[in-house]
Amino acid sequence: MKDLSMNYGDGLVLKAINLEVYRGQIVGYIGPNGAGKSTTVRIILGLQEGYFGEVRLFGEDIRTSGVSYKKRIGYVPETAEVYDTLTAREYLTFSGECYGMEEERAERKARLLMEQFGLAHAMDARLSSFSKGMRQKVLIISSLLHNPDLLFFDEPLSGLDANSVLVFKEILARLSEQGKTVFYSSHIMDVVEKISHRIVLLSDGYIAADGSFDELKEQNKEGTLEEIFNQLTGFHEHEKIARDFVSIVEEV
């Protein structure tokens, strides 16, 4: 990204962002609500027009490269709609075909990946019957089915049980070892702190911090990523707000 800016109405959401991300990195992409994280991702995915500056993926400007680069991207948004009337088999096969996979290959990989997530029994059940955690697993499988080079995960652990969280963290580490690049957005700071090779903190449309957790901790003299986050975004009222909130709850 070079001098990437985005204007909504009278205000700039992104303010001349410059960022270069390398193959095999897990990037924790964090920031307060409204900081511009989702806008950045939507621009990279080709879902948002009207931006200024330059975005290059795999060496090509996405304005002129056509849509073929999207076959190399996987995406799990924070809130995703699935086709409830489809079975998991139908949905995943359809997703694979959208990325150019042959139907038989997409169905076979989907079945094997569902088995790995302990969902073999639900392959032919309608998605409307799935729990939140089961749906999240299907979305994760859908994002990886076509073996993409670049992945965007926005709150991907939502609804997952503790064992599945451990499995997913290990999957990310192994994908990184295979040269996949991962953008990981979450408000769960301890997870971002542990899995990320590099942390990019966006605040008010600017990059407020960029480096490994150890580098950020050294620069800001704070112990946890949550504390660094609060320091760099200028949020120090959490104790007062919590105290006032509880006092209202306890009023007779």
Residue pairs with C-beta under 8 A, 6 or more apart in sequence:
1 17
1 18
1 19
1 20
1 40
1 44
1 53
1 54
1 55
2 18
2 53
2 54
2 55
2 56
3 16
3 17
3 18
3 52
3 53
3 54
4 14
4 16
4 17
4 18
4 19
4 40
4 43
4 51
4 52
4 53
4 54
4 55
5 12
5 14
5 15
5 16
5 17
5 51
5 52
5 53
6 12
6 13
6 14
6 36
6 39
6 43
6 48
6 50
6 51
6 52
7 13
7 50
7 52
12 205
13 34
13 36
13 39
13 205
14 36
14 39
14 40
14 51
14 205
15 204
15 205
15 206
16 53
17 36
17 40
17 53
17 202
17 205
17 206
17 207
18 207
19 200
19 207
19 210
21 27
21 181
21 183
21 198
22 181
23 149
23 179
23 181
24 176
24 177
24 179
24 180
24 181
25 176
25 181
25 182
25 197
25 198
26 172
26 173
26 176
26 181
26 182
26 184
26 195
26 196
26 197
26 198
27 181
27 182
27 183
27 184
27 196
27 197
27 198
27 199
27 200
28 184
28 185
28 186
28 192
28 193
28 195
28 196
28 198
28 199
28 200
29 37
29 40
29 41
29 183
29 184
29 185
29 200
29 202
30 37
30 185
30 186
30 187
30 189
30 192
30 199
30 200
30 201
30 202
30 229
31 37
31 201
31 202
31 203
31 208
31 233
32 203
32 233
32 235
35 202
35 203
35 204
35 205
36 202
36 205
37 185
37 202
38 78
38 154
39 48
40 202
41 75
41 152
41 154
41 183
41 185
42 48
43 51
43 55
44 55
44 57
44 62
44 152
45 70
45 73
45 75
45 152
46 62
46 67
46 70
54 61
55 61
55 62
55 63
56 62
57 65
57 69
57 72
57 73
57 150
58 69
58 72
58 149
58 150
60 69
62 69
71 99
71 100
71 146
71 148
72 148
72 149
72 150
73 148
73 149
73 150
73 151
73 152
74 143
74 144
74 146
74 148
74 150
74 151
74 152
75 143
75 151
75 152
76 136
76 139
76 140
76 142
76 143
76 152
76 153
76 154
76 156
77 154
78 154
78 155
78 158
78 185
80 139
82 91
82 127
82 135
82 138
82 139
83 90
83 91
83 94
83 127
84 126
84 127
84 128
85 126
85 127
85 128
86 94
86 126
86 127
87 123
87 124
87 125
87 126
87 127
88 110
88 114
88 119
88 122
88 123
88 124
88 125
88 127
88 130
88 138
89 107
89 110
89 111
89 123
89 124
91 127
91 138
91 142
92 106
92 107
92 110
92 113
92 114
92 138
92 141
92 142
92 145
93 103
93 106
93 107
93 110
95 106
95 142
95 145
96 103
96 105
96 106
96 107
96 109
96 110
96 145
96 146
97 103
97 106
99 145
99 146
100 146
101 109
101 145
101 146
106 145
109 145
110 123
110 141
110 145
111 120
111 123
113 141
113 144
113 145
114 120
114 122
114 123
114 137
114 138
114 141
117 137
117 140
117 141
117 164
117 167
119 134
119 137
119 138
122 129
122 130
122 134
127 135
127 138
130 138
131 159
132 158
132 159
133 159
133 160
133 161
133 164
135 159
136 156
136 157
136 158
136 159
136 160
137 160
137 164
140 156
140 168
143 151
143 153
144 151
144 175
148 180
149 179
149 180
149 181
150 180
150 181
150 183
151 175
151 180
151 181
151 182
151 183
152 182
152 183
152 185
153 182
153 183
153 184
153 185
154 185
154 186
155 185
155 186
155 187
155 188
156 168
156 184
156 186
157 165
157 168
157 186
157 188
157 191
160 168
169 191
169 194
169 195
172 182
172 184
172 195
173 195
175 182
176 182
176 197
184 192
184 195
184 196
186 192
189 224
189 225
189 226
189 229
190 224
190 225
190 226
192 199
192 225
193 199
193 213
193 224
193 225
196 212
196 213
197 212
198 210
198 211
198 212
199 209
199 210
199 211
199 212
199 213
199 216
199 225
200 207
200 209
200 210
201 207
201 208
201 209
201 210
201 216
201 228
201 229
201 232
201 233
202 208
203 232
203 233
208 232
208 233
209 216
209 219
209 220
209 228
209 232
211 219
213 225
216 225
216 228
217 223
217 228
220 228
220 231
220 232
222 228
222 231
229 235
230 236
230 238
